[in-house]
């Protein structure tokens, strides 16, 4: 796939307050972040605000809530909280006409042994997916996972087309990552359908612009375009404009911002 084709698969995160306006300006998609706080799922004003942000934009991802939600939990009561919130997320996505949802995997180092994380996650998602419409995709995102094998094992164990993977390149490059970002792509590729793009210096999760950090962003994007040609991408910056300029300058499509 040519570099210039990435632009047609690009979304901007709602964590940038100007994201909806920039998406309209450049014909891009939007990843709604209105419901990253779970209580917002029960706030009708938040839902109306999300509808307003959708105006004039044609394609969407929705980012699910994540704080205190652990689908991999050992305690069945903790899993039930996650199940309820994710069911609300699916219902909200349907109301908003959104068919693609990003969900954090929930791994916490030194709390969940890797084998527990995979085992409990597979059980959770197998029981939850009957609540998900057949045309909807849930993409599990790496946050604190040390390497790509855990999410790949979960996707393989669940073996359902509704459960896919989201590679967060910045998270893979942060202090919790034990494998360079380039080495995350191939193990996740069979299930990878979405990518979060931001940069950092290999320590804190800064959500910095694409050209500011130690992620080898050009090789990462080239490999993703080769191995995962159908994947979509969201720029996750507080201000996405600089990353749009960087993508244009590197030949990944687009026009002046």
HUJO-V504454 format. One record per residue. RES is the residue in three letters. SS is DSSP state (@ for helix, = for strand, . for the rest). D_CENTER is the distance of its C-alpha to the mean C-alpha in Angstrom with 1 decimal. Layout:
RES:SS:D_CENTER
RES:SS:D_CENTER
This chain:
UNK:.:21.6
UNK:.:22.8
UNK:@:20.9
UNK:@:21.7
UNK:@:19.8
UNK:@:16.4
UNK:@:17.2
UNK:@:17.3
UNK:@:13.7
UNK:=:12.5
UNK:=:10.8
UNK:=:11.4
UNK:=:9.8
UNK:.:12.3
UNK:.:12.6
UNK:.:15.1
UNK:.:18.0
UNK:.:19.2
UNK:@:15.9
UNK:@:17.3
UNK:@:20.6
UNK:@:19.3
UNK:@:17.3
UNK:@:20.7
UNK:@:22.6
UNK:@:20.9
UNK:.:20.0
UNK:.:16.2
UNK:=:13.5
UNK:=:12.0
UNK:=:8.8
UNK:=:10.9
UNK:.:10.7
UNK:.:14.2
UNK:.:13.6
UNK:.:11.7
UNK:.:15.4
UNK:@:16.4
UNK:@:19.9
UNK:@:18.8
UNK:@:18.3
UNK:@:22.1
UNK:.:23.0
UNK:@:24.3
UNK:@:24.4
UNK:@:20.7
UNK:@:20.2
UNK:@:22.9
UNK:@:21.3
UNK:@:18.0
UNK:@:20.3
UNK:@:21.9
UNK:@:18.8
UNK:@:18.2
UNK:.:21.8
UNK:.:22.3
UNK:.:18.8
UNK:.:18.4
UNK:.:14.8
UNK:=:11.8
UNK:=:8.4
UNK:=:8.8
UNK:=:6.9
UNK:.:9.1
UNK:.:11.6
UNK:.:11.6
UNK:.:14.9
UNK:.:17.5
UNK:.:15.7
UNK:.:16.2
UNK:.:16.1
UNK:.:17.8
UNK:.:20.6
UNK:.:24.2
UNK:.:25.7
UNK:@:25.6
UNK:@:25.8
UNK:@:22.6
UNK:@:20.9
UNK:@:22.5
UNK:@:20.9
UNK:@:17.4
UNK:@:18.7
UNK:@:20.1
UNK:@:17.2
UNK:@:14.8
UNK:@:17.8
UNK:@:18.1
UNK:@:14.5
UNK:@:15.3
UNK:@:18.5
UNK:@:17.2
UNK:@:14.8
UNK:@:18.0
UNK:@:20.1
UNK:@:18.0
UNK:.:18.0
UNK:.:14.2
UNK:.:13.5
UNK:=:9.8
UNK:=:7.8
UNK:=:4.6
UNK:=:6.8
UNK:=:7.7
UNK:.:10.3
UNK:.:12.9
UNK:.:14.9
UNK:.:17.5
UNK:.:19.8
UNK:.:23.5
UNK:.:22.8
UNK:.:21.5
UNK:.:23.2
UNK:@:21.0
UNK:@:23.0
UNK:@:22.7
UNK:@:19.0
UNK:@:18.8
UNK:@:21.8
UNK:@:20.9
UNK:@:17.3
UNK:@:18.9
UNK:@:21.4
UNK:@:19.1
UNK:@:16.9
UNK:@:20.1
UNK:@:21.7
UNK:@:18.9
UNK:@:18.1
UNK:@:21.5
UNK:@:20.3
UNK:.:17.6
UNK:.:19.1
UNK:.:19.6
UNK:.:17.9
UNK:.:14.6
UNK:=:11.6
UNK:=:9.4
UNK:=:6.6
UNK:=:7.1
UNK:=:5.2
UNK:.:8.2
UNK:.:9.6
UNK:.:13.4
UNK:.:13.9
UNK:.:16.7
UNK:.:16.1
UNK:.:14.4
UNK:@:17.1
UNK:@:16.0
UNK:@:12.8
UNK:@:14.9
UNK:@:17.8
UNK:@:16.0
UNK:@:14.9
UNK:@:18.4
UNK:@:20.1
UNK:@:18.6
UNK:.:19.3
UNK:.:18.1
UNK:.:16.6
UNK:.:14.6
UNK:=:12.5
UNK:=:10.4
UNK:=:8.1
UNK:=:4.9
UNK:=:6.8
UNK:=:6.4
UNK:@:9.9
UNK:@:11.2
UNK:@:10.7
UNK:@:12.5
UNK:@:15.1
UNK:.:15.9
UNK:.:18.9
UNK:.:17.3
UNK:.:16.5
UNK:.:19.6
UNK:.:18.8
UNK:.:18.4
UNK:.:15.2
UNK:@:17.2
UNK:@:18.0
UNK:@:14.5
UNK:@:14.3
UNK:@:17.3
UNK:@:16.9
UNK:@:13.4
UNK:.:14.5
UNK:.:16.2
UNK:.:13.1
UNK:=:10.4
UNK:=:9.3
UNK:=:6.3
UNK:=:6.0
UNK:=:5.4
UNK:=:9.2
UNK:.:11.5
UNK:=:14.6
UNK:.:17.0
UNK:.:20.3
UNK:.:19.3
UNK:.:20.0
UNK:.:18.2
UNK:.:14.6
UNK:.:15.9
UNK:.:13.1
UNK:=:16.1
UNK:.:16.6
UNK:.:16.1
UNK:.:19.8
UNK:.:20.3
UNK:.:19.7
UNK:.:20.4
UNK:.:17.4
UNK:.:19.4
UNK:@:17.1
UNK:@:19.4
UNK:@:19.9
UNK:@:16.2
UNK:@:15.6
UNK:@:18.9
UNK:@:18.1
UNK:@:14.8
UNK:@:16.8
UNK:@:19.5
UNK:@:17.9
UNK:.:15.0
UNK:.:16.6
UNK:.:14.9
UNK:.:11.3
UNK:=:9.7
UNK:=:8.5
UNK:=:7.5
UNK:=:10.0
UNK:.:9.3
UNK:.:13.0
UNK:.:15.5
UNK:.:17.4
UNK:.:15.8
UNK:@:19.3
UNK:@:20.1
UNK:@:17.1
UNK:@:18.2
UNK:@:21.7
UNK:@:20.7
UNK:@:19.0
UNK:@:22.2
UNK:@:24.5
UNK:.:23.1
UNK:.:23.6
UNK:.:20.1
UNK:.:21.5
UNK:.:22.0
UNK:.:24.9
UNK:.:26.1
UNK:.:24.1
